[in-house]
């Protein structure tokens, strides 16, 4: 791989790491700084196809709902690798840890980048 392509892969991976840090802090404004205006997020719920959120405002509403409904949600990265203008993040998520209804799920997010920002997030889960 030539240095220019490697640099793009590395910058995409750094962007995903930063995105996940902000997500875990539930810092919605910081998360939104990392996505472009026409970002698309395809969630894993409801099964089997999930919902599609198009545009920064729709993604913001979706994430705000997650942060409200699951105030202690946390995503731990299990693996992260880049492929050109995409990055794959394997993760484990937990919420409800403070109560008796602890829940967890494992999954994969596939990120796509455009102009140095995240333009697409596709989420898949394993229950």
GROMACS elastic network, one bead per residue, 0.5 to 0.9 nm:
[ bonds ]
;  ai    aj funct       b0    kb
    1     4     6  0.83175   500
    1     5     6  0.64669   500
    1     6     6  0.63256   500
    2     5     6  0.55733   500
    2     6     6  0.62214   500
    2     7     6  0.86955   500
    3     7     6  0.59985   500
    3     8     6  0.87024   500
    4     7     6  0.51128   500
    4     8     6  0.64633   500
    4     9     6  0.88414   500
    5     8     6  0.51669   500
    5     9     6  0.63345   500
    5    10     6  0.86718   500
    5    84     6  0.69953   500
    6     9     6  0.51119   500
    6    10     6  0.61275   500
    6    11     6  0.85770   500
    6    84     6  0.82550   500
    7    10     6  0.50877   500
    7    11     6  0.60754   500
    7    12     6  0.85762   500
    8    11     6  0.51334   500
    8    12     6  0.61690   500
    8    13     6  0.86337   500
    8    82     6  0.89797   500
    8    84     6  0.71916   500
    8    85     6  0.72482   500
    8   116     6  0.88308   500
    9    12     6  0.51966   500
    9    13     6  0.62814   500
    9    14     6  0.87146   500
    9    81     6  0.84024   500
    9    82     6  0.53378   500
    9    83     6  0.65781   500
    9    84     6  0.57893   500
    9    85     6  0.67407   500
    9    86     6  0.77196   500
    9    87     6  0.76682   500
   10    13     6  0.50951   500
   10    14     6  0.61741   500
   10    15     6  0.86032   500
   10    81     6  0.89842   500
   10    82     6  0.72970   500
   11    14     6  0.50369   500
   11    15     6  0.61582   500
   11    16     6  0.87435   500
   11   116     6  0.79845   500
   12    15     6  0.50250   500
   12    16     6  0.63659   500
   12    17     6  0.87312   500
   12    82     6  0.71768   500
   12    84     6  0.88111   500
   12    85     6  0.72862   500
   12    86     6  0.73078   500
   12    87     6  0.66145   500
   12   111     6  0.85659   500
   12   112     6  0.83657   500
   12   113     6  0.69159   500
   12   116     6  0.76187   500
   12   117     6  0.82534   500
   12   118     6  0.83209   500
   13    16     6  0.51424   500
   13    17     6  0.62664   500
   13    18     6  0.86697   500
   13    80     6  0.73067   500
   13    81     6  0.69689   500
   13    82     6  0.63163   500
   13    86     6  0.87331   500
   13    87     6  0.63223   500
   13    88     6  0.85946   500
   13    89     6  0.89278   500
   14    17     6  0.50527   500
   14    18     6  0.61853   500
   14    19     6  0.85323   500
   15    18     6  0.51283   500
   15    19     6  0.60648   500
   15    20     6  0.86474   500
   15    34     6  0.72713   500
   15   116     6  0.83674   500
   15   117     6  0.76297   500
   15   118     6  0.78129   500
   16    20     6  0.61316   500
   16    21     6  0.86090   500
   16    34     6  0.88149   500
   16    80     6  0.87563   500
   16    87     6  0.77098   500
   16    88     6  0.89768   500
   16    89     6  0.80096   500
   16   111     6  0.77221   500
   16   118     6  0.82292   500
   17    20     6  0.51974   500
   17    21     6  0.62972   500
   17    22     6  0.88015   500
   17    77     6  0.86761   500
   17    80     6  0.87707   500
   18    21     6  0.50930   500
   18    22     6  0.63127   500
   18    23     6  0.85444   500
   18    31     6  0.82966   500
   18    34     6  0.83492   500
   19    22     6  0.52988   500
   19    23     6  0.60877   500
   19    24     6  0.86901   500
   19    30     6  0.80041   500
   19    31     6  0.57000   500
   19    32     6  0.88219   500
   19    34     6  0.67870   500
   19    35     6  0.89941   500
   20    24     6  0.60992   500
   20    25     6  0.86173   500
   20    31     6  0.82877   500
   20    75     6  0.72046   500
   20    76     6  0.84669   500
   20    77     6  0.83264   500
   21    24     6  0.52578   500
   21    25     6  0.64307   500
   21    26     6  0.86639   500
   21    27     6  0.87422   500
   21    31     6  0.87928   500
   21    75     6  0.88195   500
   22    25     6  0.50985   500
   22    26     6  0.60776   500
   22    27     6  0.51805   500
   22    28     6  0.72702   500
   22    29     6  0.87632   500
   22    30     6  0.61491   500
   22    31     6  0.56782   500
   23    27     6  0.61016   500
   23    28     6  0.71257   500
   23    30     6  0.84764   500
   23    31     6  0.64744   500
   23    63     6  0.87014   500
   23    67     6  0.88466   500
   23    73     6  0.89381   500
   23    74     6  0.78385   500
   23    75     6  0.79904   500
   24    27     6  0.76715   500
   24    72     6  0.84662   500
   24    73     6  0.70563   500
   24    74     6  0.51936   500
   24    75     6  0.64351   500
   24    76     6  0.87880   500
   25    28     6  0.85447   500
   25    74     6  0.83302   500
   26    29     6  0.89690   500
   26    30     6  0.88830   500
   26    31     6  0.83681   500
   26    63     6  0.86352   500
   26    64     6  0.84522   500
   26    67     6  0.63236   500
   26    71     6  0.82292   500
   26    72     6  0.89182   500
   26    73     6  0.86129   500
   27    30     6  0.55044   500
   27    31     6  0.63165   500
   27    32     6  0.88101   500
   28    31     6  0.50219   500
   28    32     6  0.61283   500
   28    33     6  0.87264   500
   28    60     6  0.71591   500
   28    63     6  0.74054   500
   28    64     6  0.72123   500
   28    67     6  0.88850   500
   29    32     6  0.51572   500
   29    33     6  0.64306   500
   29    60     6  0.86761   500
   30    33     6  0.52257   500
   30    34     6  0.70484   500
   31    34     6  0.55495   500
   31    35     6  0.71956   500
   31    60     6  0.87852   500
   32    35     6  0.54230   500
   32    36     6  0.79265   500
   32    37     6  0.89903   500
   32    56     6  0.71424   500
   32    59     6  0.85210   500
   32    60     6  0.71454   500
   33    36     6  0.77506   500
   33   117     6  0.83492   500
   34   116     6  0.83992   500
   34   117     6  0.54423   500
   34   118     6  0.61126   500
   35    38     6  0.82362   500
   35    39     6  0.61832   500
   35    56     6  0.72844   500
   35   113     6  0.87087   500
   35   116     6  0.88417   500
   35   117     6  0.50986   500
   35   119     6  0.59575   500
   35   120     6  0.83203   500
   36    39     6  0.53703   500
   36    55     6  0.81176   500
   36    56     6  0.69377   500
   36   113     6  0.89873   500
   36   114     6  0.79159   500
   36   115     6  0.84039   500
   36   116     6  0.88093   500
   36   117     6  0.57194   500
   36   118     6  0.61110   500
   36   119     6  0.56394   500
   36   120     6  0.89451   500
   37    55     6  0.57209   500
   37    56     6  0.50755   500
   37    57     6  0.82268   500
   37   119     6  0.80446   500
   38    54     6  0.64785   500
   38    56     6  0.61565   500
   38   119     6  0.67390   500
   38   120     6  0.86980   500
   39    53     6  0.82184   500
   39    54     6  0.59931   500
   39    55     6  0.50111   500
   39    56     6  0.58754   500
   39    59     6  0.76438   500
   39   118     6  0.68893   500
   39   120     6  0.54306   500
   39   121     6  0.79666   500
   40    52     6  0.70604   500
   40    53     6  0.56594   500
   40    55     6  0.60983   500
   40    56     6  0.79536   500
   40    58     6  0.87679   500
   40    59     6  0.73887   500
   40   118     6  0.89743   500
   40   119     6  0.62537   500
   40   121     6  0.63050   500
   40   122     6  0.81597   500
   41    51     6  0.82584   500
   41    52     6  0.58586   500
   41    53     6  0.51310   500
   41    54     6  0.65117   500
   41    55     6  0.84686   500
   41    58     6  0.88644   500
   41    59     6  0.65412   500
   41   119     6  0.84333   500
   41   120     6  0.57768   500
   41   122     6  0.59585   500
   41   123     6  0.78016   500
   42    45     6  0.87661   500
   42    49     6  0.85519   500
   42    50     6  0.64641   500
   42    51     6  0.57007   500
   42    53     6  0.62237   500
   42    54     6  0.85240   500
   42   120     6  0.81015   500
   42   121     6  0.62594   500
   42   123     6  0.60169   500
   42   124     6  0.87885   500
   43    46     6  0.79230   500
   43    49     6  0.80865   500
   43    50     6  0.50253   500
   43    51     6  0.53238   500
   43    52     6  0.63901   500
   43    53     6  0.80075   500
   43   121     6  0.82128   500
   43   122     6  0.66035   500
   43   123     6  0.52153   500
   43   124     6  0.74029   500
   44    47     6  0.63169   500
   44    48     6  0.73801   500
   44    49     6  0.65850   500
   44    51     6  0.69880   500
   44   122     6  0.82192   500
   44   123     6  0.55249   500
   44   124     6  0.54679   500
   44   125     6  0.63441   500
   45    48     6  0.72956   500
   45    49     6  0.71336   500
   45    51     6  0.61986   500
   46    49     6  0.66580   500
   46    51     6  0.66243   500
   47    50     6  0.54352   500
   47    51     6  0.87970   500
   49    52     6  0.89548   500
   50   123     6  0.85730   500
   50   124     6  0.88695   500
   52    59     6  0.89878   500
   53    56     6  0.85089   500
   53    57     6  0.88148   500
   53    58     6  0.54265   500
   53    59     6  0.55767   500
   53    62     6  0.75066   500
   54    57     6  0.80371   500
   54    58     6  0.59050   500
   54    59     6  0.66894   500
   55    58     6  0.54694   500
   55    59     6  0.62942   500
   55    60     6  0.86070   500
   56    59     6  0.51516   500
   56    60     6  0.59889   500
   56    61     6  0.86371   500
   57    60     6  0.50150   500
   57    61     6  0.62357   500
   57    62     6  0.86787   500
   58    61     6  0.51389   500
   58    62     6  0.62512   500
   58    63     6  0.87208   500
   59    62     6  0.50535   500
   59    63     6  0.61610   500
   59    64     6  0.84634   500
   60    63     6  0.52292   500
   60    64     6  0.59853   500
   60    65     6  0.85598   500
   61    64     6  0.50960   500
   61    65     6  0.62252   500
   61    66     6  0.87775   500
   62    65     6  0.51985   500
   62    66     6  0.64381   500
   62    67     6  0.88420   500
   63    67     6  0.61686   500
   63    68     6  0.85372   500
   64    67     6  0.51427   500
   64    68     6  0.61411   500
   64    69     6  0.86086   500
   65    68     6  0.50897   500
   65    69     6  0.60253   500
   65    70     6  0.83065   500
   66    69     6  0.52271   500
   66    70     6  0.57243   500
   66    71     6  0.77240   500
   66    73     6  0.82149   500
   67    70     6  0.52922   500
   67    71     6  0.51267   500
   67    72     6  0.77649   500
   67    73     6  0.72342   500
   68    71     6  0.55354   500
   70    73     6  0.53633   500
   70    95     6  0.61986   500
   70    96     6  0.70095   500
   71    95     6  0.76514   500
   71    96     6  0.81078   500
   72    94     6  0.79536   500
   72    95     6  0.53852   500
   72    96     6  0.64871   500
   72    97     6  0.72680   500
   72    98     6  0.81234   500
   73    93     6  0.69065   500
   73    94     6  0.56657   500
   73    96     6  0.73702   500
   73    97     6  0.85615   500
   74    92     6  0.83211   500
   74    93     6  0.55261   500
   74    94     6  0.55992   500
   74    95     6  0.65546   500
   75    91     6  0.63623   500
   75    92     6  0.57178   500
   75    94     6  0.67902   500
   76    90     6  0.86797   500
   76    91     6  0.55120   500
   76    92     6  0.52040   500
   76    93     6  0.61541   500
   76    94     6  0.84697   500
   77    80     6  0.71709   500
   77    89     6  0.67365   500
   77    90     6  0.60496   500
   77    92     6  0.65252   500
   77    93     6  0.87164   500
   78    89     6  0.75022   500
   78    90     6  0.53341   500
   78    92     6  0.68632   500
   79    88     6  0.80108   500
   79    89     6  0.58111   500
   79    91     6  0.69345   500
   80    87     6  0.71869   500
   80    88     6  0.56881   500
   80    90     6  0.63018   500
   80    91     6  0.87101   500
   81    86     6  0.87460   500
   81    87     6  0.57140   500
   81    88     6  0.54719   500
   81    89     6  0.67672   500
   81    90     6  0.89509   500
   82    85     6  0.75810   500
   82    86     6  0.58879   500
   82    88     6  0.62586   500
   82    89     6  0.88172   500
   83    86     6  0.51471   500
   83    87     6  0.58171   500
   83    88     6  0.78741   500
   84    87     6  0.77313   500
   85   111     6  0.84104   500
   85   112     6  0.59018   500
   85   113     6  0.56116   500
   85   114     6  0.76792   500
   86   110     6  0.68770   500
   86   111     6  0.54334   500
   86   113     6  0.63553   500
   87   109     6  0.82210   500
   87   110     6  0.58460   500
   87   111     6  0.51106   500
   87   112     6  0.65721   500
   87   113     6  0.84082   500
   88   108     6  0.68645   500
   88   109     6  0.58414   500
   88   111     6  0.62966   500
   89   107     6  0.83655   500
   89   108     6  0.55547   500
   89   109     6  0.52262   500
   89   110     6  0.64859   500
   89   111     6  0.79653   500
   90   106     6  0.76761   500
   90   107     6  0.58765   500
   90   109     6  0.65989   500
   90   110     6  0.88427   500
   91   105     6  0.85302   500
   91   106     6  0.57474   500
   91   107     6  0.54199   500
   91   108     6  0.60225   500
   91   109     6  0.79034   500
   92   104     6  0.71778   500
   92   105     6  0.59026   500
   92   107     6  0.64136   500
   92   108     6  0.87237   500
   93   103     6  0.83276   500
   93   104     6  0.54318   500
   93   105     6  0.54136   500
   93   106     6  0.62188   500
   93   107     6  0.80687   500
   94    97     6  0.71340   500
   94   102     6  0.72301   500
   94   103     6  0.56968   500
   94   105     6  0.67300   500
   94   106     6  0.89459   500
   95    98     6  0.82364   500
   95   101     6  0.84453   500
   95   102     6  0.59454   500
   95   103     6  0.55536   500
   95   104     6  0.65071   500
   96    99     6  0.55674   500
   96   100     6  0.72579   500
   96   101     6  0.55712   500
   96   103     6  0.60812   500
   96   104     6  0.87038   500
   97   100     6  0.73448   500
   97   101     6  0.72135   500
   97   103     6  0.74402   500
   98   101     6  0.82815   500
   98   102     6  0.74881   500
   99   102     6  0.64852   500
  104   127     6  0.84218   500
  105   125     6  0.69252   500
  105   126     6  0.65095   500
  105   127     6  0.58004   500
  106   124     6  0.87127   500
  106   125     6  0.57855   500
  106   126     6  0.53621   500
  106   127     6  0.68350   500
  107   123     6  0.72184   500
  107   124     6  0.54714   500
  107   126     6  0.55427   500
  107   127     6  0.84013   500
  108   122     6  0.81481   500
  108   123     6  0.58845   500
  108   124     6  0.52415   500
  108   125     6  0.63277   500
  108   126     6  0.85353   500
  109   121     6  0.63345   500
  109   122     6  0.54480   500
  109   124     6  0.63405   500
  109   125     6  0.86693   500
  110   120     6  0.78278   500
  110   121     6  0.56227   500
  110   122     6  0.50821   500
  110   123     6  0.65780   500
  110   124     6  0.84484   500
  111   118     6  0.67378   500
  111   119     6  0.75595   500
  111   120     6  0.55554   500
  111   122     6  0.65915   500
  111   123     6  0.88966   500
  112   117     6  0.85026   500
  112   118     6  0.58769   500
  112   119     6  0.56668   500
  112   121     6  0.66237   500
  112   122     6  0.87288   500
  113   116     6  0.62825   500
  113   117     6  0.54628   500
  113   119     6  0.52863   500
  113   120     6  0.70109   500
  114   117     6  0.55027   500
  114   118     6  0.63552   500
  114   119     6  0.59232   500
  114   120     6  0.88957   500
  115   118     6  0.83511   500
  115   119     6  0.88006   500
  118   121     6  0.75865   500
